[in-house]
Amino acid sequence: MKYLDLSLTAAAANLACDEVLLNECESGGPEVLRVWEPRDVSVVVGYANRVATEVRRERCRAAGIPVLRRLSGGGTVVQMPGVLNYTTVLRAERPEVAGIPETNAFVLDRVARAVGRMIGKPVIRQGDTDLCLGPRKFSGNAQRRLRRAILFHGAILLAADLDLMDELLRHPSREPAYRGGRGHREFVMNLGGSAAALKAALRSVWEASEPPGNAPYAAIDQLMATRYSLDDWNLSR
């Protein structure tokens, strides 16, 4: 597996980068572990989310915070400084990723191992794709499956402004049973620790080595122009 530490300036460009890496693997390119950190605040809805249902749109507008849509499923997240994102792009021929539940278990078990090593505490998986310390969530995750390649990515809260979640997000339209109706501020938590330490732990459990080559800036720009910078995509639901 290749390793790419690449944080782009525009929030939408980071979403486009994940899709480019998925498409490259689908076309015969390498498996990749990517890590990145947001530079500004944005709200990112899952592929099937309805913006009006999940997002306090008027507050985002007032604060100049963009609402974006990613390629994968899952719920809505606030991307901001203090969040570390990881992306794994895997070949679908791996027996460990034969189906959605198998992929969830395969990837999240490794991510939980990496986090557990960093903080010295047991990490558990709750719901389908949440990682938690006890009853509180620190990471949400999602996947997108093509014929030959799978994208699985997640956001890990290290030192995020948790109050922003209550400010910008509505209560989710779907929630796992263990959440028990808790608001965002009572449900999520920061891990603490450094991004550098977590990156090293993730790289170790995935045995990720050198970069995959030149960063795919041209393909990212193309997807930005045709999808991720457009309201027709971001606000389509």
C-alpha positions as CSV (number, residue, x, y, z in Angstrom):
1,M,0.0,0.0,0.0
2,K,1.2,3.5,-0.9
3,Y,1.2,6.4,1.5
4,L,0.0,9.9,0.7
5,D,0.1,12.8,3.2
6,L,-1.7,15.5,1.2
7,S,-3.9,18.3,2.6
8,L,-5.3,20.6,-0.1
9,T,-6.3,24.2,0.5
10,A,-9.9,24.0,-0.7
11,A,-12.2,21.7,1.2
12,A,-13.9,20.5,-2.0
13,A,-10.5,19.6,-3.5
14,N,-9.9,17.1,-0.7
15,L,-13.2,15.4,-1.5
16,A,-12.2,15.3,-5.2
17,C,-8.8,13.9,-4.4
18,D,-10.4,10.9,-2.7
19,E,-12.5,10.2,-5.8
20,V,-9.4,10.5,-8.1
21,L,-7.5,8.0,-6.0
22,L,-10.5,5.6,-6.2
23,N,-10.7,6.0,-9.9
24,E,-7.0,5.4,-10.3
25,C,-7.2,2.1,-8.4
26,E,-10.3,1.1,-10.4
27,S,-8.1,1.6,-13.5
28,G,-5.3,-0.6,-12.2
29,G,-3.5,1.9,-9.9
30,P,-2.2,1.2,-6.4
31,E,-3.9,0.8,-3.1
32,V,-3.4,4.0,-1.1
33,L,-3.5,5.2,2.5
34,R,-4.1,9.0,2.4
35,V,-4.2,11.3,5.4
36,W,-5.3,14.9,5.3
37,E,-6.3,17.8,7.6
38,P,-8.9,20.5,6.9
39,R,-7.6,24.1,6.9
40,D,-11.0,25.7,7.2
41,V,-14.5,24.8,8.3
42,S,-17.0,23.1,5.9
43,V,-20.0,20.9,6.3
44,V,-19.9,17.7,4.3
45,V,-23.1,15.6,3.7
46,G,-23.1,12.0,2.7
47,Y,-24.0,11.1,-0.9
48,A,-27.7,10.4,-0.1
49,N,-28.2,13.0,2.6
50,R,-30.8,15.8,2.2
51,V,-29.2,19.1,3.0
52,A,-32.3,20.7,4.4
53,T,-32.8,17.7,6.8
54,E,-29.3,17.5,8.1
55,V,-27.8,21.0,8.0
56,R,-28.6,24.3,9.6
57,R,-28.2,25.9,6.2
58,E,-29.0,29.5,7.3
59,R,-26.2,29.4,9.9
60,C,-23.7,28.1,7.3
61,R,-24.7,30.9,4.9
62,A,-24.3,33.5,7.6
63,A,-20.9,32.3,8.6
64,G,-19.7,31.8,5.0
65,I,-19.3,28.0,5.6
66,P,-19.6,25.9,2.4
67,V,-21.9,22.9,2.3
68,L,-20.4,20.1,0.2
69,R,-21.3,16.6,-0.8
70,R,-19.0,13.6,-0.9
71,L,-19.1,10.5,-3.0
72,S,-19.6,8.0,-0.1
73,G,-22.5,7.3,2.1
74,G,-22.9,7.9,5.8
75,G,-23.9,10.9,7.8
76,T,-23.1,14.6,7.8
77,V,-19.8,15.9,9.3
78,V,-18.2,19.2,10.1
79,Q,-14.7,19.3,8.7
80,M,-12.5,21.7,10.5
81,P,-9.0,22.2,12.0
82,G,-8.5,19.6,14.7
83,V,-9.8,16.8,12.6
84,L,-7.6,14.2,10.9
85,N,-9.0,12.4,7.9
86,Y,-7.8,9.1,6.6
87,T,-8.6,7.5,3.2
88,T,-8.0,3.9,2.3
89,V,-8.4,2.8,-1.3
90,L,-8.4,-1.0,-1.6
91,R,-8.7,-3.4,-4.5
92,A,-12.0,-5.2,-4.4
93,E,-10.4,-8.6,-5.1
94,R,-9.2,-8.7,-1.5
95,P,-11.3,-11.4,0.3
96,E,-11.5,-9.2,3.4
97,V,-13.6,-6.6,1.5
98,A,-16.0,-9.0,-0.2
99,G,-19.1,-7.1,1.1
100,I,-20.0,-4.0,3.0
101,P,-20.0,-5.5,6.5
102,E,-16.7,-7.3,5.9
103,T,-15.1,-4.0,4.7
104,N,-16.4,-2.1,7.7
105,A,-14.8,-4.7,10.0
106,F,-11.6,-5.0,8.1
107,V,-10.8,-1.3,7.9
108,L,-12.2,-0.2,11.3
109,D,-10.4,-3.0,13.2
110,R,-7.1,-1.6,11.8
111,V,-8.0,2.0,12.5
112,A,-9.1,1.1,16.0
113,R,-5.8,-0.7,16.6
114,A,-3.8,2.3,15.4
115,V,-5.8,4.7,17.7
116,G,-5.5,2.3,20.6
117,R,-1.8,2.2,20.3
118,M,-1.6,5.9,20.3
119,I,-3.8,6.6,23.3
120,G,-3.2,3.4,25.3
121,K,-7.0,2.7,25.7
122,P,-9.3,0.2,24.1
123,V,-11.3,1.4,21.1
124,I,-14.7,-0.1,20.2
125,R,-16.9,-0.1,17.2
126,Q,-20.5,0.9,17.7
127,G,-23.3,0.9,15.2
128,D,-22.0,0.0,11.7
129,T,-19.2,2.5,11.2
130,D,-18.5,4.5,14.4
131,L,-15.4,4.3,16.5
132,C,-15.8,5.1,20.2
133,L,-14.2,5.3,23.6
134,G,-17.0,3.9,25.7
135,P,-20.3,5.4,24.7
136,R,-18.8,8.5,23.0
137,K,-17.9,8.7,19.3
138,F,-14.7,10.1,18.0
139,S,-14.8,8.9,14.4
140,G,-17.4,8.4,11.7
141,N,-16.7,6.5,8.5
142,A,-18.1,5.6,5.1
143,Q,-17.4,3.7,1.9
144,R,-18.0,3.8,-1.8
145,R,-17.7,0.6,-3.9
146,L,-16.8,0.3,-7.6
147,R,-16.3,-2.9,-9.5
148,R,-12.5,-3.2,-8.9
149,A,-11.8,-0.7,-6.1
150,I,-13.3,0.4,-2.8
151,L,-12.9,3.8,-1.1
152,F,-13.2,3.7,2.7
153,H,-12.6,6.9,4.6
154,G,-13.2,8.5,8.0
155,A,-12.8,11.6,10.1
156,I,-11.1,11.4,13.5
157,L,-11.7,14.1,16.1
158,L,-8.5,15.1,17.8
159,A,-9.0,18.7,18.9
160,A,-12.1,19.9,17.0
161,D,-14.5,22.6,18.1
162,L,-17.3,20.4,19.1
163,D,-19.7,23.2,19.7
164,L,-19.7,23.9,16.0
165,M,-21.5,20.6,15.4
166,D,-24.6,21.7,17.4
167,E,-24.4,25.1,15.7
168,L,-24.2,23.9,12.1
169,L,-25.9,20.5,12.1
170,R,-29.5,19.4,12.9
171,H,-30.1,16.2,14.8
172,P,-29.4,13.4,12.2
173,S,-32.3,11.9,10.4
174,R,-30.8,8.4,11.1
175,E,-28.9,7.4,14.2
176,P,-27.5,4.2,15.7
177,A,-29.4,2.8,18.7
178,Y,-26.4,3.4,21.1
179,R,-26.7,7.2,20.5
180,G,-29.9,7.2,22.4
181,G,-31.1,10.6,21.1
182,R,-28.1,12.5,22.5
183,G,-27.2,15.8,20.9
184,H,-23.9,16.3,19.1
185,R,-22.1,17.8,22.0
186,E,-23.1,15.0,24.4
187,F,-22.4,12.3,21.8
188,V,-19.0,13.1,20.3
189,M,-15.6,13.6,21.9
190,N,-12.0,14.6,21.0
191,L,-9.2,12.0,21.3
192,G,-6.5,14.5,22.0
193,G,-3.0,13.6,20.9
194,S,-1.1,14.9,17.9
195,A,-2.0,14.4,14.2
196,A,1.6,13.4,13.6
197,A,1.4,10.5,16.1
198,L,-1.9,9.3,14.6
199,K,-0.5,9.4,11.1
200,A,2.4,7.3,12.1
201,A,0.2,4.8,13.9
202,L,-2.1,4.5,10.8
203,R,0.8,4.1,8.5
204,S,2.2,1.4,10.7
205,V,-0.9,-0.8,10.9
206,W,-1.4,-0.5,7.1
207,E,2.3,-1.0,6.3
208,A,2.0,1.9,3.9
209,S,5.3,2.9,2.2
210,E,6.4,5.4,-0.3
211,P,4.0,7.9,-2.1
212,P,2.1,6.6,-5.2
213,G,3.8,9.0,-7.5
214,N,3.0,12.6,-8.5
215,A,-0.1,14.0,-6.8
216,P,-3.0,13.9,-9.3
217,Y,-3.6,17.7,-9.3
218,A,-4.9,17.8,-12.9
219,A,-7.5,15.1,-12.3
220,I,-8.5,16.9,-9.0
221,D,-9.0,20.2,-10.8
222,Q,-11.1,18.5,-13.4
223,L,-13.4,16.9,-10.8
224,M,-13.6,20.3,-9.0
225,A,-14.7,22.0,-12.2
226,T,-17.3,19.4,-13.1
227,R,-18.7,18.3,-9.7
228,Y,-17.3,19.3,-6.3
229,S,-17.5,23.1,-6.8
230,L,-21.0,23.0,-8.2
231,D,-24.3,23.6,-6.4
232,D,-25.9,21.1,-8.8
233,W,-23.8,18.4,-7.0
234,N,-23.5,19.7,-3.5
235,L,-27.1,20.9,-3.0
236,S,-28.7,18.3,-5.3
237,R,-30.8,16.9,-2.5
